[in-house]
Amino acid sequence: MKVRRSRKNRKAKQVFTYECSITGEPYKIARKVENSDELVSVNSYYELHPEDDDRPPIVKKMLGLDSKTES
């Protein structure tokens, strides 16, 4: 049996806003980090490590990336 909390007793989710150290793109995370200078966005990570890019071709096409030139 689940116990429902009243609205008064629920914890509010705290959202932290950080900025990508490479592109300057702002994004939000649900937890606090100690070294925000080391954070990079997903797109920046894949630019730094193209061999780890395992996104499907349809996603790359939606993002405007040419999958033929990355090979």
N, C-alpha and C positions, 0 to 999 in steps of 0.2 A: 504494500500500500504506500503510495507516494504522499508525502506531506507537502502541502502547498504553503509557501510563505506569503504573508500579506505584503502588499506593496511597501508598506512602511519598513518591514524587516529585510527587504531585498538590498543587496549591496549594489551600488552604482558601479558600472564598468568604467574604468578610467582609461582614456585613450591618450597616447603620447604621440606627438608629431615630431618627426625627424626629417633631415634633409640629406639626400644622397651626396656623398663627398665628391663624386665625380661629375655628375650632371647638374646637381643643385636642385633636383626634382624633390618636392616635399611628398611624404607619405606618412601613414599612421600605423602604429603598432599598439597592441593591447598590453604590452609590458614595458617596464623601464629598463634601459640598458646603461651599462657603465661607460662604455667607450663609443659614443655616437659618431666619432670621427672615422671609425672602421666600417660603418654601415654603407652598403651600396644597394641600389635598386636591382631588381631582377634583370632588367635589360642591360644594365651596366655590368653585371656579373657575367652574362653571356657574351658581352663584347670582350671582356678580359679573358674568358675561357671558352672559346668557340668549339673546342673539342668536346665539351660537356653539354653542348646544346642538344637536348633530346626532345625538343618540342616537335609536335607533328607538323608536316608541311602546311596544313590548312591554317594553323596558328601563325606560322611565319608569314604566310601570304596575307593574313589579316593585319599583321603588324607592318607590312610593307617591306619585309626582308626578302631578298632574293636567295632562295635556297640553293640555286645552281652555282652561284659564285662563292658560296661558303665552303664547298667541297674541296 
